Amino acid sequence: MQIINLLSDTGTKPTPEMLKAMMAAEVGDDVFREDPTVNALEEKCAALVGHEAALFCPSGTMTNQIALKVHTRPLDEVICDEMSHIYQYEVGGYAYNSGIGVNLIRTENGILNADLVQAAVKPRFDWLPKSSLVVVENTCNKGGGSTYTLDTIKGIREVCKSNGLALHLDGARLFNALVESGDHPADFGAQVDSISICLSKGLGAPVGSVLTGNRNFIAEARRVRKVMGGGMRQAGYLAAAGIYALDHHVERLKVDHAHARKLATALGQLAYTANIRPVQTNIVIFDLVKPAVPPHFLEYLKSNGVSASAFGPQTIRFVTHLDVSAEMINRAIEILKTYSAAGNKSQP
Ligand SMILES: *Cc1c(COP(=O)(O)O)cnc(C)c1O
């Protein structure tokens, strides 16, 4: 049975064309900056977002953690949404790697605005953590793939400027946001000090993320990457996948978004679903109506070849990506229609 993977857009495998590009890559030792393909990827990403420099890293957790480290000093704090990846899913690395705290803002969908950030900035007293960095996440994973408008980012930028704060964009899925809004990556680049971009999500590369920023920032980031053990050698084979992804897999993200909307529409017609979050990109988050519960529902999907994950006690997440075809979406919808919580003997 061919598995329909709605679990995550991290699970994509290289296409035959991407593999060909990887195998043809010219490589060298990137710790000595002698890998021409890594250098090409970094130059390409920097140019794309209008920043001076970029750094190829093994993961988006590493690019975010490096950004936190370079933008802050111990005893500082980072202002971010309570849903943000740096808070939820990076093992508390902000404290471990950088000795900083978090100042969490609660929102409906993980999208901050200027007023919320301004209200969170702490005054400068000896006994308070020092607010020094704001992190915005576009799209916001836990927020259901929610997106920022450029105007909202501009407003946050103004608050950062007037309070002397740096601004980092966790753009793990930045291109999902951009293909919907029609903005250019450099429009966002101009408003932030650094961006983390995942090549290994919807863009379809097997491994890798890129951090962008100004020359000094990236020079320091390179040192932090090394101490974290992220200095890779002939990494050009991986960078080639990233270059291929940026050249061929950006526009097609719209297809994933259409698939996500189609899933959401179908879910809306089923009696056992509720509170389907607005679908802005490639993530669908919804609640199950009891007696339906995630373990039973997910087990049923799994037995029919569909993988997905729980995102809370009554909540399910579906993610679409380039390894989920239109035909697979139709099949998944047919399977969803046949689910009944009645078979769940463990529930009253
Ligand atoms: C996936 C993701 C990351 C990075 O995750 P890695 O698995 O470490 O590459 C960072 N931020 C967001 C919002 C993500 O979804």
The ligand as a MOL file (V3000), in Angstrom:
LIG
                    3D

  0  0  0     0  0            999 V3000
M  V30 BEGIN CTAB
M  V30 COUNTS 15 15 0 0 0
M  V30 BEGIN ATOM
M  V30 1 C 10.5550 22.7310 10.9260 0
M  V30 2 C 10.6780 24.0750 11.5220 0
M  V30 3 C 11.9030 24.5610 11.9780 0
M  V30 4 C 13.1970 23.7740 11.9250 0
M  V30 5 O 13.0830 22.4430 12.1360 0
M  V30 6 P 14.2350 21.3730 11.8170 0
M  V30 7 O 13.4720 20.1270 11.8790 0
M  V30 8 O 15.2420 21.5380 12.8910 0
M  V30 9 O 14.7960 21.6700 10.4630 0
M  V30 10 C 11.9370 25.8340 12.4770 0
M  V30 11 N 10.8410 26.6030 12.5350 0
M  V30 12 C 9.6370 26.1740 12.0870 0
M  V30 13 C 8.4770 27.0890 12.1250 0
M  V30 14 C 9.5140 24.8920 11.5700 0
M  V30 15 O 8.3260 24.4720 11.1420 0
M  V30 END ATOM
M  V30 BEGIN BOND
M  V30 1 1 1 2
M  V30 2 1 2 3
M  V30 3 2 2 14
M  V30 4 1 3 4
M  V30 5 2 3 10
M  V30 6 1 4 5
M  V30 7 1 5 6
M  V30 8 2 6 7
M  V30 9 1 6 8
M  V30 10 1 6 9
M  V30 11 1 10 11
M  V30 12 2 11 12
M  V30 13 1 12 13
M  V30 14 1 12 14
M  V30 15 1 14 15
M  V30 END BOND
M  V30 END CTAB
M  END
